[in-house]
Amino acid sequence: MNVLSPVVSGRYIVSSVSSDAHMWNLVFLQLLLEERGGEVVNLGACVPDDVILEECRRVRPDVLVISTVNGHGHLDGLRLIRRLRQDPELGELRVVIGGKLGIRGAENAGFSGELIEGGFDGVFEADAGLQAFEDFLAVSGEPARPALVGSQAGEV
């Protein structure tokens, strides 16, 4: 039996990276988070970095969830997280990325370290399932940003 993980902090922004036109993954995440009591703003597909930063300043989410399906998530994600971590208002925001991070199949998990070093709090490769993402949600209300690597992680 699958028991829903509790959502500790309740406000989320879900978005794709700027080059990703896929929407189903964002709808899935929105429903998953809302089912667990989260308040979700879904920015949609192909969102420019500037818009993501503006919306994070406006909404003040507990977690920004970036999802990618097109295989360029590691490139666009690194650019986005570097900008976000340099922003004085958003530098401490919890940010995760997941999905198809590259086009190398099982080797995509190799992007996790680079994305964590770049500033992501969690990296969740598509082929690993949802458990690590749900575990992240369960601790997302803690004050310090953990360096959670999603080697056992799930699709985001």
DSSP file with accessible surface (Angstrom, degrees, kcal/mol):
  #  RESIDUE AA STRUCTURE BP1 BP2  ACC     N-H-->O    O-->H-N    N-H-->O    O-->H-N    TCO  KAPPA ALPHA  PHI   PSI    X-CA   Y-CA   Z-CA
    1    1 A M              0   0  227      0, 0.0     2,-0.7     0, 0.0     0, 0.0   0.000 360.0 360.0 360.0 132.9    0.0    0.0    0.0
    2    2 A N        -     0   0  123      2,-0.0     2,-0.5     0, 0.0     0, 0.0  -0.783 360.0-161.1 -91.3 114.2    1.4    3.4   -1.0
    3    3 A V        -     0   0  109     -2,-0.7     2,-0.1     1,-0.0     0, 0.0  -0.827  24.6-113.9 -96.5 131.8    1.0    5.9    1.9
    4    4 A L        -     0   0   80     -2,-0.5    -1,-0.0     1,-0.1    -2,-0.0  -0.409  26.4-124.7 -65.1 136.4    1.3    9.6    0.9
    5    5 A S        -     0   0   19     -2,-0.1     2,-0.1     1,-0.1    -1,-0.1  -0.588  30.4-112.0 -76.5 141.4    4.3   11.4    2.3
    6    6 A P        -     0   0   89      0, 0.0     2,-0.6     0, 0.0    31,-0.1  -0.425  19.1-132.6 -73.0 148.8    3.4   14.5    4.3
    7    7 A V        -     0   0   26     29,-0.7   131,-0.1     1,-0.2     3,-0.1  -0.923  20.0-173.7 -99.6 116.7    4.3   17.9    2.9
    8    8 A V  S    S+     0   0   90    129,-1.1     2,-0.4    -2,-0.6    -1,-0.2   0.937  74.4  39.3 -77.8 -50.2    5.9   19.9    5.6
    9    9 A S  S    S-     0   0   12    128,-0.4    -1,-0.2     1,-0.1   131,-0.1  -0.855  75.7-154.8-103.2 140.9    6.2   23.2    3.8
   10   10 A G        +     0   0   31     -2,-0.4    29,-4.6    28,-0.1     2,-0.5   0.467  59.0  80.3-102.8  -1.6    3.2   24.1    1.7
   11   11 A R  E     +a   39   0A  90     27,-0.2    51,-2.7    49,-0.1    52,-1.4  -0.923  50.6 169.4-116.4 126.4    4.1   26.5   -1.2
   12   12 A Y  E     -ab  40  63A   0     27,-3.1    29,-2.4    -2,-0.5     2,-0.4  -0.955  24.7-156.0-131.8 147.3    5.7   25.2   -4.4
   13   13 A I  E     -ab  41  64A   0     50,-1.8    52,-3.4    -2,-0.3     2,-0.4  -0.990  16.3-166.0-114.4 130.9    6.5   26.6   -7.8
   14   14 A V  E     +ab  42  65A   0     27,-2.5    29,-2.8    -2,-0.4    30,-0.5  -0.944  19.9 151.6-114.6 140.8    6.9   23.9  -10.5
   15   15 A S  E     - b   0  66A   0     50,-2.1    52,-2.6    -2,-0.4     2,-0.2  -0.988  37.2-124.8-158.2 157.9    8.4   24.8  -13.9
   16   16 A S  E     - b   0  67A   0     28,-1.7    52,-0.2    -2,-0.3    31,-0.2  -0.486  42.5 -94.3 -93.1 175.7   10.3   23.4  -16.8
   17   17 A V    >   -     0   0    1     50,-0.5     3,-1.7    -2,-0.2    29,-0.6  -0.430  45.8 -95.0 -83.0 168.9   13.6   24.8  -18.0
   18   18 A S  T 3  S+     0   0   38      1,-0.3    -1,-0.1    28,-0.2    -2,-0.0   0.771 122.3  45.5 -62.0 -26.6   13.6   27.3  -20.8
   19   19 A S  T 3  S+     0   0   55     28,-0.1     2,-0.6    53,-0.1    -1,-0.3   0.422  91.8  95.6 -97.3   3.9   14.2   24.8  -23.6
   20   20 A D    <   +     0   0    0     -3,-1.7    26,-2.6     1,-0.1    27,-0.2  -0.837  42.8 179.2-107.2 115.2   11.7   22.2  -22.5
   21   21 A A        +     0   0   73     -2,-0.6     2,-0.3    24,-0.2    24,-0.2   0.325  43.8 119.0 -93.9   7.9    8.2   22.3  -24.0
   22   22 A H        +     0   0   72      1,-0.1    24,-0.1    22,-0.1     4,-0.1  -0.560  30.8 171.5 -80.9 138.3    6.8   19.3  -22.1
   23   23 A M    >>  +     0   0   80     -2,-0.3     4,-2.0     2,-0.1     3,-0.6   0.688  60.9  76.1-116.4 -28.7    3.8   19.9  -19.9
   24   24 A W  H 3> S+     0   0  141      1,-0.3     4,-2.5     2,-0.2     5,-0.2   0.862  94.7  55.0 -58.6 -37.3    2.5   16.5  -18.7
   25   25 A N  H 3> S+     0   0    3      1,-0.2     4,-2.2     2,-0.2    -1,-0.3   0.881 108.1  49.1 -63.6 -36.2    5.4   16.2  -16.2
   26   26 A L  H <> S+     0   0    0     -3,-0.6     4,-2.5     2,-0.2    -2,-0.2   0.891 110.2  50.1 -71.8 -37.7    4.5   19.6  -14.6
   27   27 A V  H  X S+     0   0   63     -4,-2.0     4,-2.6     2,-0.2     5,-0.2   0.926 110.3  51.2 -65.1 -43.1    0.8   18.6  -14.3
   28   28 A F  H  X S+     0   0   94     -4,-2.5     4,-2.7    -5,-0.2    -2,-0.2   0.940 112.1  46.3 -57.8 -48.7    1.8   15.3  -12.6
   29   29 A L  H  X S+     0   0    1     -4,-2.2     4,-2.7     2,-0.2     5,-0.3   0.904 110.8  52.5 -62.7 -42.7    4.0   17.2  -10.1
   30   30 A Q  H  X S+     0   0   49     -4,-2.5     4,-2.7     1,-0.2     5,-0.2   0.946 112.6  44.6 -57.8 -48.7    1.3   19.8   -9.5
   31   31 A L  H  X S+     0   0  100     -4,-2.6     4,-2.6     2,-0.2    -2,-0.2   0.906 112.5  52.2 -63.9 -41.2   -1.2   17.0   -8.7
   32   32 A L  H  X S+     0   0   13     -4,-2.7     4,-0.9    -5,-0.2    -2,-0.2   0.940 114.4  42.1 -59.4 -47.4    1.3   15.1   -6.6
   33   33 A L  H  <>S+     0   0    0     -4,-2.7     5,-2.8     1,-0.2     3,-0.4   0.902 115.0  49.2 -69.8 -40.9    2.1   18.1   -4.5
   34   34 A E  H ><5S+     0   0   80     -4,-2.7     3,-2.0    -5,-0.3    -1,-0.2   0.891 105.2  58.8 -66.1 -36.7   -1.5   19.3   -4.2
   35   35 A E  H 3<5S+     0   0  125     -4,-2.6    -1,-0.2     1,-0.3    -2,-0.2   0.799 106.2  50.1 -61.2 -27.1   -2.6   15.8   -3.2
   36   36 A R  T 3<5S-     0   0   23     -4,-0.9   -29,-0.7    -3,-0.4    -1,-0.3   0.187 131.4 -92.5 -97.5  12.4   -0.2   16.1   -0.2
   37   37 A G  T < 5S+     0   0   64     -3,-2.0    -3,-0.2     1,-0.3    -2,-0.1   0.526  77.4 144.9  94.4   6.6   -1.6   19.4    0.8
   38   38 A G      < -     0   0    9     -5,-2.8     2,-0.6    -6,-0.2    -1,-0.3  -0.441  48.9-132.2 -80.4 151.2    0.8   21.7   -1.1
   39   39 A E  E     -a   11   0A 108    -29,-4.6   -27,-3.1    -2,-0.1     2,-0.4  -0.922  34.7-163.8 -98.0 123.1   -0.1   25.0   -2.7
   40   40 A V  E     -a   12   0A  18     -2,-0.6     2,-0.5   -29,-0.2   -27,-0.2  -0.928  24.8-167.1-123.7 132.6    1.3   25.0   -6.2
   41   41 A V  E     -a   13   0A  37    -29,-2.4   -27,-2.5    -2,-0.4     2,-0.7  -0.981  17.4-158.2-109.4 118.2    2.0   27.6   -8.8
   42   42 A N  E     -a   14   0A  38     -2,-0.5   -27,-0.2   -29,-0.2   -29,-0.1  -0.883  10.6-173.5-101.2 111.3    2.6   25.9  -12.2
   43   43 A L        -     0   0   40    -29,-2.8   -28,-0.2    -2,-0.7    -1,-0.1   0.646  33.9-143.0 -79.8 -16.4    4.6   28.2  -14.5
   44   44 A G        -     0   0    9    -30,-0.5   -28,-1.7   -21,-0.1     3,-0.4  -0.427  33.5 -28.0  91.4-163.2    4.3   25.8  -17.4
   45   45 A A  S    S+     0   0   34      1,-0.2   -24,-0.2   -24,-0.2   -27,-0.1  -0.511 112.8  18.2 -96.0 158.6    6.7   24.8  -20.2
   46   46 A C  S    S+     0   0   58    -26,-2.6   -28,-0.2   -29,-0.6    -1,-0.2   0.866  76.4 175.6  53.5  46.3    9.6   26.8  -21.8
   47   47 A V        -     0   0    8    -30,-0.4    -1,-0.2    -3,-0.4   -27,-0.1  -0.698  28.4-126.1 -87.5 122.8    9.8   29.3  -19.0
   48   48 A P    >>  -     0   0   70      0, 0.0     4,-2.0     0, 0.0     3,-0.6  -0.321  21.2-116.4 -63.4 148.7   12.7   31.8  -19.3
   49   49 A D  H 3> S+     0   0   11      1,-0.2     4,-2.5     2,-0.2     5,-0.2   0.879 114.3  57.1 -53.0 -43.6   15.1   32.0  -16.4
   50   50 A D  H 3> S+     0   0   84      1,-0.2     4,-2.5     2,-0.2    -1,-0.2   0.882 106.1  49.6 -58.8 -38.2   14.1   35.7  -15.7
   51   51 A V  H <> S+     0   0   55     -3,-0.6     4,-2.8     2,-0.2     5,-0.2   0.915 109.3  51.5 -68.8 -41.6   10.4   34.7  -15.4
   52   52 A I  H  X S+     0   0    0     -4,-2.0     4,-2.3     1,-0.2    -2,-0.2   0.950 112.4  46.2 -59.9 -46.7   11.3   31.9  -12.9
   53   53 A L  H  X S+     0   0    4     -4,-2.5     4,-2.1     1,-0.2    -2,-0.2   0.927 112.5  50.2 -62.9 -43.7   13.3   34.3  -10.8
   54   54 A E  H  X S+     0   0  105     -4,-2.5     4,-2.1     1,-0.2    -1,-0.2   0.917 111.9  47.6 -59.2 -45.6   10.5   36.9  -10.9
   55   55 A E  H  X S+     0   0   39     -4,-2.8     4,-3.2     1,-0.2     5,-0.4   0.863 108.9  53.9 -67.7 -34.4    7.9   34.4   -9.9
   56   56 A C  H  X S+     0   0    0     -4,-2.3     4,-1.9    -5,-0.2    -1,-0.2   0.901 110.3  47.5 -66.2 -38.1   10.0   33.1   -7.0
   57   57 A R  H  < S+     0   0   74     -4,-2.1    -2,-0.2    -5,-0.2    -1,-0.2   0.889 117.8  42.6 -66.3 -38.9   10.4   36.7   -5.7
   58   58 A R  H  < S+     0   0  162     -4,-2.1    -2,-0.2    -5,-0.2    -3,-0.2   0.945 124.2  32.2 -73.5 -47.8    6.6   37.2   -6.0
   59   59 A V  H  < S-     0   0   13     -4,-3.2    -3,-0.2    -5,-0.1    -2,-0.2   0.805  85.9-149.7 -83.9 -31.3    5.3   33.9   -4.7
   60   60 A R     <  -     0   0  117     -4,-1.9    -3,-0.1    -5,-0.4    -4,-0.1   0.974  24.3-163.8  56.7  60.0    8.1   33.2   -2.1
   61   61 A P        -     0   0   10      0, 0.0   -49,-0.2     0, 0.0    33,-0.2  -0.266  28.0-134.6 -71.5 160.0    7.8   29.4   -2.4
   62   62 A D  S    S+     0   0   68    -51,-2.7    32,-0.7     1,-0.3     2,-0.3   0.803  94.1  15.3 -76.4 -33.4    9.2   26.9    0.1
   63   63 A V  E     -bc  12  94A   0    -52,-1.4   -50,-1.8    30,-0.1     2,-0.5  -0.993  64.2-148.5-144.8 135.5   10.6   24.9   -2.8
   64   64 A L  E     -bc  13  95A   0     30,-2.6    32,-2.5    -2,-0.3     2,-0.6  -0.927  19.9-160.4 -99.4 123.2   11.2   25.5   -6.5
   65   65 A V  E     -bc  14  96A   0    -52,-3.4   -50,-2.1    -2,-0.5     2,-0.5  -0.935   4.4-166.9-111.3 115.0   10.7   22.2   -8.5
   66   66 A I  E     -bc  15  97A   0     30,-2.8    32,-1.8    -2,-0.6     2,-0.4  -0.897   6.4-172.1-103.6 127.7   12.3   22.1  -11.9
   67   67 A S  E     -bc  16  98A   0    -52,-2.6   -50,-0.5    -2,-0.5     2,-0.4  -0.945   3.3-176.5-122.6 141.8   11.3   19.3  -14.2
   68   68 A T  E     + c   0  99A   0     30,-2.1    32,-2.3    88,-0.8    88,-0.2  -0.999  20.2 164.9-141.2 140.3   12.8   18.4  -17.5
   69   69 A V        +     0   0   19     -2,-0.4    -1,-0.1    30,-0.2    33,-0.1   0.561  67.5  76.3-122.5 -21.8   12.0   15.8  -20.2
   70   70 A N  S    S-     0   0   39      1,-0.1    31,-0.1   -48,-0.1    29,-0.0   0.562 101.3-112.6 -78.7  -8.1   13.9   17.0  -23.3
   71   71 A G  S    S+     0   0    3     29,-0.9    32,-0.2    33,-0.0     3,-0.1   0.529  97.3  91.7  92.6   5.1   17.3   15.9  -22.1
   72   72 A H     >  +     0   0   86     30,-0.2     4,-2.3    28,-0.1     3,-0.5   0.205  47.1 111.7-113.1  14.3   18.9   19.3  -21.7
   73   73 A G  H  > S+     0   0    0     27,-0.8     4,-2.6     1,-0.2     5,-0.3   0.841  72.4  56.5 -59.4 -36.1   18.0   19.8  -18.1
   74   74 A H  H  > S+     0   0   25     27,-2.2     4,-1.5     3,-0.2    -1,-0.2   0.892 112.1  42.5 -66.7 -35.4   21.6   19.6  -16.9
   75   75 A L  H  > S+     0   0   97     -3,-0.5     4,-1.7    26,-0.3    -2,-0.2   0.970 122.1  36.6 -73.5 -54.7   22.6   22.5  -19.2
   76   76 A D  H  X S+     0   0   17     -4,-2.3     4,-2.4     1,-0.2    -2,-0.2   0.869 116.2  56.2 -66.3 -36.5   19.6   24.8  -18.6
   77   77 A G  H  X S+     0   0    0     -4,-2.6     4,-2.9    -5,-0.4     5,-0.3   0.907 105.4  50.0 -63.5 -43.0   19.4   23.8  -14.9
   78   78 A L  H  X S+     0   0    8     -4,-1.5     4,-2.0    -5,-0.3     5,-0.2   0.923 111.6  48.6 -62.5 -42.0   23.0   24.8  -14.2
   79   79 A R  H  X S+     0   0   97     -4,-1.7     4,-1.8     1,-0.2    -2,-0.2   0.947 114.4  46.1 -62.6 -45.7   22.5   28.2  -15.8
   80   80 A L  H  X S+     0   0    1     -4,-2.4     4,-2.6     1,-0.2    -2,-0.2   0.939 112.3  48.5 -63.5 -47.4   19.3   28.7  -13.8
   81   81 A I  H  X S+     0   0    1     -4,-2.9     4,-2.8     1,-0.2     5,-0.2   0.879 108.4  54.4 -67.1 -34.8   20.7   27.6  -10.5
   82   82 A R  H  X S+     0   0  129     -4,-2.0     4,-1.2    -5,-0.3    -1,-0.2   0.934 111.4  45.2 -62.9 -42.5   23.8   29.8  -10.8
   83   83 A R  H  X S+     0   0   92     -4,-1.8     4,-0.7    -5,-0.2    -2,-0.2   0.920 114.1  49.2 -65.3 -42.7   21.6   32.8  -11.4
   84   84 A L  H >< S+     0   0    0     -4,-2.6     3,-1.1     1,-0.2     6,-0.3   0.922 109.1  50.6 -65.0 -43.9   19.3   32.0   -8.6
   85   85 A R  H 3< S+     0   0   48     -4,-2.8    -1,-0.2     1,-0.3    -2,-0.2   0.761 108.6  53.8 -68.2 -22.3   22.1   31.4   -6.1
   86   86 A Q  H 3< S+     0   0  157     -4,-1.2    -1,-0.3    -5,-0.2    -2,-0.2   0.626  86.6  97.8 -84.8 -11.5   23.6   34.8   -7.0
   87   87 A D    XX  -     0   0   21     -3,-1.1     4,-1.7    -4,-0.7     3,-0.7  -0.642  69.8-146.3 -81.2 121.8   20.3   36.6   -6.3
   88   88 A P  T 34 S+     0   0  131      0, 0.0     4,-0.2     0, 0.0    -1,-0.1   0.819  98.2  46.5 -60.0 -29.0   20.3   38.1   -2.8
   89   89 A E  T 34 S+     0   0  108      1,-0.2     3,-0.1     2,-0.1    -5,-0.0   0.737 124.1  30.2 -82.9 -23.3   16.6   37.5   -2.4
   90   90 A L  T X4 S+     0   0    5     -3,-0.7     3,-1.9    -6,-0.3    -1,-0.2   0.417  82.2 107.7-118.1  -0.1   16.6   33.9   -3.6
   91   91 A G  T 3< S+     0   0   14     -4,-1.7    -1,-0.1     1,-0.3    -2,-0.1   0.757  86.9  41.7 -56.3 -28.3   20.0   32.5   -2.7
   92   92 A E  T 3  S+     0   0  145     -4,-0.2    -1,-0.3    -3,-0.1    -2,-0.1   0.401  83.4 125.6-101.9   3.2   18.7   30.3    0.1
   93   93 A L    <   -     0   0   22     -3,-1.9     2,-0.4    -9,-0.1   -30,-0.1  -0.374  67.6-115.2 -62.3 136.8   15.6   29.0   -1.7
   94   94 A R  E     -c   63   0A  16    -32,-0.7   -30,-2.6   -33,-0.2     2,-0.4  -0.617  41.2-178.3 -73.7 130.7   15.3   25.2   -1.8
   95   95 A V  E     -c   64   0A   1     -2,-0.4    26,-3.1    24,-0.2    27,-0.9  -0.998   9.3-178.6-137.8 130.7   15.5   24.1   -5.4
   96   96 A V  E     -cd  65 122A   0    -32,-2.5   -30,-2.8    -2,-0.4     2,-0.3  -0.896   6.5-163.1-125.3 156.9   15.3   20.7   -6.9
   97   97 A I  E     +cd  66 123A   0     25,-1.9    27,-2.3    -2,-0.3     2,-0.3  -0.989  18.0 155.9-136.5 145.8   15.6   19.4  -10.5
   98   98 A G  E     +cd  67 124A   0    -32,-1.8   -30,-2.1    -2,-0.3     2,-0.4  -0.987  24.1  66.1-162.0 170.6   14.6   16.1  -11.9
   99   99 A G  E    S-cd  68 125A   1     25,-2.2    27,-2.2    -2,-0.3     2,-1.1  -0.887 100.1  -5.8 116.8-145.2   13.5   14.1  -15.0
  100  100 A K        -     0   0  104    -32,-2.3   -29,-0.9    -2,-0.4   -27,-0.8  -0.743  63.4-179.3 -88.9  99.7   15.7   13.4  -18.0
  101  101 A L        -     0   0    0     -2,-1.1   -27,-2.2   -28,-0.2   -26,-0.3   0.651  62.9  -6.4 -77.6 -17.8   18.8   15.4  -17.2
  102  102 A G  S    S-     0   0    4    -29,-0.2     3,-0.2   -30,-0.1   -30,-0.2  -0.855  71.8 -99.5-156.3-167.2   20.6   14.5  -20.4
  103  103 A I  S    S+     0   0  137     -2,-0.3   -31,-0.1   -32,-0.2    -3,-0.0   0.106  91.9  92.1-115.4  22.3   20.5   12.3  -23.4
  104  104 A R  S >  S-     0   0  143      1,-0.3     3,-1.8   -33,-0.1    -1,-0.1   0.145  76.4-142.0-105.0  16.4   22.8    9.5  -22.2
  105  105 A G  G >  S+     0   0   39      1,-0.3     3,-2.1    -3,-0.2    -1,-0.3  -0.353  82.8   6.2  62.8-127.5   20.3    7.1  -20.7
  106  106 A A  G >  S+     0   0   92      1,-0.3     3,-1.3     2,-0.2    -1,-0.3   0.773 125.0  67.8 -61.2 -25.4   21.6    5.5  -17.5
  107  107 A E  G X  S+     0   0  135     -3,-1.8     3,-2.0     1,-0.2    -1,-0.3   0.639  75.8  86.1 -71.3 -11.3   24.7    7.8  -17.6
  108  108 A N  G X  S+     0   0    6     -3,-2.1     3,-2.2     1,-0.3     4,-0.3   0.799  72.9  72.9 -59.5 -27.0   22.5   10.8  -16.9
  109  109 A A  G X  S+     0   0   46     -3,-1.3     3,-1.7     1,-0.3     4,-0.4   0.782  81.9  72.9 -59.2 -23.3   22.9   10.0  -13.2
  110  110 A G  G <> S+     0   0   64     -3,-2.0     4,-0.5     1,-0.3     3,-0.3   0.696  84.9  65.5 -64.9 -18.0   26.4   11.4  -13.7
  111  111 A F  H <> S+     0   0   14     -3,-2.2     4,-2.2    -4,-0.2    -1,-0.3   0.667  80.2  83.5 -77.0 -15.3   25.0   14.9  -13.9
  112  112 A S  H <> S+     0   0    5     -3,-1.7     4,-2.6    -4,-0.3     5,-0.2   0.911  88.1  49.2 -56.8 -47.8   23.8   14.8  -10.3
  113  113 A G  H  > S+     0   0   35     -4,-0.4     4,-2.8    -3,-0.3    -1,-0.2   0.919 111.8  48.2 -60.8 -44.5   27.1   15.8   -8.7
  114  114 A E  H  X S+     0   0   90     -4,-0.5     4,-1.9     2,-0.2    -1,-0.2   0.894 112.7  48.9 -63.7 -39.5   27.6   18.7  -11.0
  115  115 A L  H  X>S+     0   0    0     -4,-2.2     5,-2.3     2,-0.2     4,-0.8   0.895 112.2  47.8 -70.2 -37.8   24.0   19.9  -10.4
  116  116 A I  H ><5S+     0   0   29     -4,-2.6     3,-1.1    -5,-0.2    -2,-0.2   0.943 112.3  49.3 -66.0 -46.1   24.4   19.6   -6.6
  117  117 A E  H 3<5S+     0   0  174     -4,-2.8    -2,-0.2     1,-0.3    -1,-0.2   0.854 106.3  58.2 -60.8 -32.8   27.8   21.5   -6.8
  118  118 A G  H 3<5S-     0   0   18     -4,-1.9    -1,-0.3    -5,-0.2    -2,-0.2   0.708 132.8 -87.5 -69.7 -21.1   26.1   24.1   -8.9
  119  119 A G  T <<5S+     0   0    9     -3,-1.1   -24,-0.2    -4,-0.8    -3,-0.2   0.396  77.9 138.9 132.3  -2.6   23.6   24.7   -6.0
  120  120 A F      < -     0   0    3     -5,-2.3    -1,-0.3     1,-0.1   -24,-0.2  -0.479  41.7-150.5 -71.4 145.3   20.6   22.3   -6.3
  121  121 A D  S    S+     0   0    2    -26,-3.1    27,-2.2     1,-0.3     2,-0.3   0.685  81.0  14.3 -85.8 -22.5   19.4   20.8   -3.1
  122  122 A G  E     -de  96 148A   0    -27,-0.9   -25,-1.9    25,-0.1     2,-0.4  -0.982  59.4-164.0-154.0 143.1   18.1   17.7   -4.8
  123  123 A V  E     -de  97 149A   0     25,-0.6    27,-0.8    -2,-0.3     2,-0.5  -0.998   9.5-172.3-131.4 127.0   18.6   16.0   -8.1
  124  124 A F  E     -de  98 150A   3    -27,-2.3   -25,-2.2    -2,-0.4    32,-0.6  -0.923  12.4-148.6-129.4 105.0   16.3   13.2   -9.2
  125  125 A E  E >   -d   99   0A  13     25,-0.9     3,-1.7    -2,-0.5     4,-0.3  -0.480  22.5-122.0 -74.6 142.2   17.0   11.2  -12.3
  126  126 A A  G >  S+     0   0   11    -27,-2.2     3,-0.9     1,-0.3    29,-0.5   0.804 104.1  55.1 -55.9 -39.2   13.9   10.0  -14.2
  127  127 A D  G 3  S+     0   0  123      1,-0.2    -1,-0.3   -28,-0.2    27,-0.1   0.516  92.5  72.5 -79.5  -2.4   14.6    6.3  -14.1
  128  128 A A  G <  S-     0   0   43     -3,-1.7     3,-0.2     1,-0.3    -1,-0.2   0.541  95.7-121.2 -94.1  -8.2   15.0    6.0  -10.3
  129  129 A G    <   -     0   0   37     -3,-0.9    -1,-0.3    -4,-0.3     4,-0.2  -0.383  30.5 -75.0  95.8-176.8   11.4    6.3   -9.2
  130  130 A L  S  > S+     0   0   48     24,-0.3     4,-2.5     1,-0.1    24,-0.3   0.536  96.5  95.6-100.4  -9.3    9.7    8.8   -6.8
  131  131 A Q  H  > S+     0   0  112      1,-0.2     4,-2.6    -3,-0.2     5,-0.2   0.894  85.6  47.7 -58.7 -45.0   10.9    7.7   -3.4
  132  132 A A  H  > S+     0   0   19     20,-0.6     4,-2.2     2,-0.2    -1,-0.2   0.893 112.4  50.7 -65.4 -36.0   13.8   10.1   -3.0
  133  133 A F  H  > S+     0   0    0     -3,-0.2     4,-2.3    -4,-0.2    -1,-0.2   0.938 111.4  47.9 -65.4 -43.1   11.7   13.0   -4.1
  134  134 A E  H  X S+     0   0   10     -4,-2.5     4,-1.8     1,-0.2    -2,-0.2   0.896 110.1  52.6 -64.7 -37.6    9.0   12.1   -1.6
  135  135 A D  H  X S+     0   0   85     -4,-2.6     4,-1.0    -5,-0.2    -1,-0.2   0.904 107.9  51.9 -62.4 -40.5   11.7   11.8    1.1
  136  136 A F  H >X S+     0   0    0     -4,-2.2     3,-0.8     1,-0.2     4,-0.7   0.924 107.3  52.4 -60.5 -44.1   12.9   15.3    0.2
  137  137 A L  H >< S+     0   0    0     -4,-2.3  -129,-1.1     1,-0.2     3,-0.7   0.887 103.6  58.1 -60.1 -36.9    9.4   16.6    0.5
  138  138 A A  H 3< S+     0   0   39     -4,-1.8    -1,-0.2     1,-0.2    -2,-0.2   0.789 117.5  31.4 -66.5 -25.7    9.2   15.1    4.0
  139  139 A V  H X< S+     0   0   45     -4,-1.0     3,-2.0    -3,-0.8    -1,-0.2   0.332  86.1 107.2-111.7   7.0   12.2   17.1    5.2
  140  140 A S  T << S+     0   0    4     -3,-0.7    -1,-0.1    -4,-0.7    -2,-0.1   0.667  72.2  62.9 -66.7 -12.3   11.8   20.2    3.1
  141  141 A G  T 3  S+     0   0   39     -4,-0.3    -1,-0.3    -3,-0.2    -2,-0.1   0.528  75.7 111.8 -89.2  -3.4   10.6   22.3    6.0
  142  142 A E  S <  S-     0   0  107     -3,-2.0    -3,-0.0     1,-0.1  -133,-0.0  -0.390  73.7-123.7 -70.2 148.8   13.9   21.9    7.9
  143  143 A P  S    S+     0   0  137      0, 0.0     2,-0.3     0, 0.0    -1,-0.1   0.858  86.8  66.8 -67.2 -37.7   15.9   25.2    8.2
  144  144 A A  S    S-     0   0   72      1,-0.1    -2,-0.1     0, 0.0   -52,-0.0  -0.618  86.6-116.8 -88.9 144.8   19.3   24.2    6.6
  145  145 A R        -     0   0   83     -2,-0.3     2,-0.1     2,-0.0    -1,-0.1  -0.674  33.3-148.7 -77.5 113.2   19.6   23.3    2.9
  146  146 A P        -     0   0   33      0, 0.0     2,-1.1     0, 0.0    -1,-0.0  -0.500  14.1-126.6 -79.9 154.3   20.6   19.7    2.7
  147  147 A A        +     0   0   79     -2,-0.1     2,-0.6     2,-0.0   -25,-0.1  -0.738  39.3 176.9 -97.0  82.3   22.8   18.4   -0.1
  148  148 A L  E     -e  122   0A  61    -27,-2.2   -25,-0.6    -2,-1.1     2,-0.5  -0.804  14.3-160.3 -92.2 119.4   20.5   15.5   -1.2
  149  149 A V  E     -e  123   0A  75     -2,-0.6     2,-1.0   -27,-0.2     3,-0.4  -0.867  12.0-143.2-100.2 130.1   21.8   13.7   -4.2
  150  150 A G  E >   +e  124   0A   2    -27,-0.8     3,-1.8    -2,-0.5   -25,-0.9  -0.231  52.9 134.2 -89.5  48.5   19.1   11.7   -6.0
  151  151 A S  T 3  S+     0   0   85     -2,-1.0    -1,-0.2     1,-0.3   -27,-0.1   0.823  92.0  30.8 -65.7 -26.5   21.1    8.7   -7.0
  152  152 A Q  T 3  S+     0   0  157     -3,-0.4   -20,-0.6   -22,-0.0    -1,-0.3   0.073 108.1 126.7-106.6  18.0   18.2    6.6   -5.7
  153  153 A A    <   -     0   0    0     -3,-1.8     2,-0.2   -30,-0.2   -22,-0.2  -0.096  51.8-121.3 -84.0 178.5   15.8    9.4   -6.7
  154  154 A G        -     0   0    0    -24,-0.3   -24,-0.3   -26,-0.2   -55,-0.3  -0.574  37.0 -72.0-116.4 174.6   12.6    9.7   -8.7
  155  155 A E              0   0   63    -29,-0.5   -30,-0.1    -2,-0.2    -1,-0.1  -0.421 360.0 360.0 -69.1 129.8   11.3   11.5  -11.7
  156  156 A V              0   0    2    -32,-0.6   -88,-0.8    -2,-0.2   -58,-0.2  -0.970 360.0 360.0-124.6 360.0   10.6   15.2  -11.1
